[in-house]
Amino acid sequence: MSIKIAVFSAKPYDREFLASALNAKKQENNGDGMPFDLVFHDFALGLDSVALARGATAVCVFVNDVLNAAVLEALYAEGVRAVLLRCAGFNHVDLVKAETLGFFVANVPSYSPEAVAEFSVALLQTLNRRTHRAYNRVREGNFALDGLLGITLHGKTVGVVGTGRIGLAAARIFKGYGCRILAYDPYKSDDFLVENLGAYEDDLDTLLPQCDFVSLHCPLTKGTHHIINEHTLAKMKPGAMLVNTSRGGLISTKPVIAALKSRHLGGVALDVYEGEGGLFYNDHSGDIIEDDELMRLMTFPNVILCGHQAFFTVEALTEIANVTLQNFADFLLSRPCPNSLVRSHKLFIRRDSYPVRI
């Protein structure tokens, strides 16, 4: 008997790291105790692709797959009972419906937070020192420095919004630069305070006017959706720069474009975008992209856009693959899963009825 996991939005690197992790586990167990197979699909999961999960016990999905109520009901009808998120964010999953149906849902809450933090700082410095523009210039034989002037980070104030593991890692890097760090998070981190990384402010209205740079590191929830909007942008110090490597929905795009046009915002570096679904992780170089706001952003010389790659390191992909398989093993064994996102789910297999060792 073989249990199937249908892996959606599967890119070559997903296939490589998940298959490698599964093979490693099988070798550890001498080929026994791993009664499941991976079935990869290039397509994103949505209502029109649910049929691809037929015969699978679990689906393995990423950030732009759709798991709303309709999709979850269709998955349940196909016999799927587990949702494995190979990401930390779960805003694209209707958890209330998942729990009602009895789904097991688990994520990978932390995978190399340093990878995302390092990329955030790299984006900020690229934007600040105009490295992207310098790279293009010298390839054309232009070694002029006009237009490439940046500022020194040492002594500047950085606002870190969200002090989870990634925010903490970013704060440590900024402190190494000699920055003054201010943070905002409704749930204050003991580590942030114990390590004396900086000080907390009670709200964004107090934090933003003090910051030369603002870096977003919070999850996307109802409370954080469009946390950067017309009001909060107006509170930012004139010329301040904004970096987002968390979730695109944290930023309302139209007010950002207006703030860039008025020169109030000094620059924006984005690894995520609120309309990225259906665009990011795919090659559209031969297509006409119809998202006018995205195209407008890319016309600004002081805007950097990447394709949601902050997590993309060997260490992070290895961790994602291993934890994803561990989560599924917890489901098969009906044992507590530390990464479960629902309070209860219908048990699939009794612990003593199937030889799973992982």
DAFENZI-V825863 format. One record per residue. N is the residue number from 1. RES is the residue in one small letter. PHI is phi in whole degrees, 0 to 359 (* if undefined). Layout:
n: <N:N>
res: <RES:RES>
phi: <PHI:PHI>
This chain:
n: <1:2:3:4:5:6:7:8:9:10:11:12:13:14:15:16:17:18:19:20:21:22:23:24:25:26:27:28:29:30:31:32:33:34:35:36:37:38:39:40:41:42:43:44:45:46:47:48:49:50:51:52:53:54:55:56:57:58:59:60:61:62:63:64:65:66:67:68:69:70:71:72:73:74:75:76:77:78:79:80:81:82:83:84:85:86:87:88:89:90:91:92:93:94:95:96:97:98:99:100:101:102:103:104:105:106:107:108:109:110:111:112:113:114:115:116:117:118:119:120:121:122:123:124:125:126:127:128:129:130:131:132:133:134:135:136:137:138:139:140:141:142:143:144:145:146:147:148:149:150:151:152:153:154:155:156:157:158:159:160:161:162:163:164:165:166:167:168:169:170:171:172:173:174:175:176:177:178:179:180:181:182:183:184:185:186:187:188:189:190:191:192:193:194:195:196:197:198:199:200:201:202:203:204:205:206:207:208:209:210:211:212:213:214:215:216:217:218:219:220:221:222:223:224:225:226:227:228:229:230:231:232:233:234:235:236:237:238:239:240:241:242:243:244:245:246:247:248:249:250:251:252:253:254:255:256:257:258:259:260:261:262:263:264:265:266:267:268:269:270:271:272:273:274:275:276:277:278:279:280:281:282:283:284:285:286:287:288:289:290:291:292:293:294:295:296:297:298:299:300:301:302:303:304:305:306:307:308:309:310:311:312:313:314:315:316:317:318:319:320:321:322:323:324:325:326:327:328:329:330:331:332:333:334:335:336:337:338:339:340:341:342:343:344:345:346:347:348:349:350:351:352:353:354:355:356:357:358>
res: <m:s:i:k:i:a:v:f:s:a:k:p:y:d:r:e:f:l:a:s:a:l:n:a:k:k:q:e:n:n:g:d:g:m:p:f:d:l:v:f:h:d:f:a:l:g:l:d:s:v:a:l:a:r:g:a:t:a:v:c:v:f:v:n:d:v:l:n:a:a:v:l:e:a:l:y:a:e:g:v:r:a:v:l:l:r:c:a:g:f:n:h:v:d:l:v:k:a:e:t:l:g:f:f:v:a:n:v:p:s:y:s:p:e:a:v:a:e:f:s:v:a:l:l:q:t:l:n:r:r:t:h:r:a:y:n:r:v:r:e:g:n:f:a:l:d:g:l:l:g:i:t:l:h:g:k:t:v:g:v:v:g:t:g:r:i:g:l:a:a:a:r:i:f:k:g:y:g:c:r:i:l:a:y:d:p:y:k:s:d:d:f:l:v:e:n:l:g:a:y:e:d:d:l:d:t:l:l:p:q:c:d:f:v:s:l:h:c:p:l:t:k:g:t:h:h:i:i:n:e:h:t:l:a:k:m:k:p:g:a:m:l:v:n:t:s:r:g:g:l:i:s:t:k:p:v:i:a:a:l:k:s:r:h:l:g:g:v:a:l:d:v:y:e:g:e:g:g:l:f:y:n:d:h:s:g:d:i:i:e:d:d:e:l:m:r:l:m:t:f:p:n:v:i:l:c:g:h:q:a:f:f:t:v:e:a:l:t:e:i:a:n:v:t:l:q:n:f:a:d:f:l:l:s:r:p:c:p:n:s:l:v:r:s:h:k:l:f:i:r:r:d:s:y:p:v:r:i>
phi: <*:236:262:257:246:271:261:261:53:277:265:307:289:296:300:298:284:292:296:296:296:294:297:297:295:295:294:299:259:56:85:255:76:235:276:217:237:258:243:265:230:291:287:284:279:200:299:278:240:302:302:293:270:302:89:265:273:221:247:244:229:238:294:256:282:257:227:278:301:296:293:297:296:294:298:299:297:275:98:287:230:222:240:252:268:266:200:272:290:223:293:268:245:279:293:296:294:300:291:300:281:88:289:271:228:218:242:247:293:211:225:47:303:297:298:290:298:298:292:300:292:298:298:299:290:297:295:294:263:57:299:296:286:297:301:292:297:294:292:256:80:260:251:289:261:304:88:249:291:241:235:280:291:305:88:275:260:246:264:255:261:104:242:284:297:289:300:297:298:294:299:296:294:299:295:297:284:89:276:272:245:245:229:227:195:301:246:293:271:297:297:301:284:298:281:55:285:172:233:270:251:283:202:293:299:276:286:300:295:267:260:277:223:231:237:267:218:244:288:267:228:299:285:255:300:55:296:259:219:303:292:288:297:295:282:291:298:306:89:293:248:239:234:226:240:262:223:299:292:291:244:275:291:302:297:294:299:297:291:288:296:278:68:290:268:284:168:223:238:237:258:224:210:295:252:286:303:86:248:293:76:228:272:244:296:258:253:266:277:267:278:294:292:296:296:294:303:285:274:278:289:254:232:242:237:237:260:61:244:302:281:281:229:302:297:293:294:295:296:301:297:294:291:300:293:296:300:292:296:299:296:298:272:55:249:303:247:296:255:294:254:238:285:207:208:287:294:261:225:294:305:268:252:212:278:256:228:214>
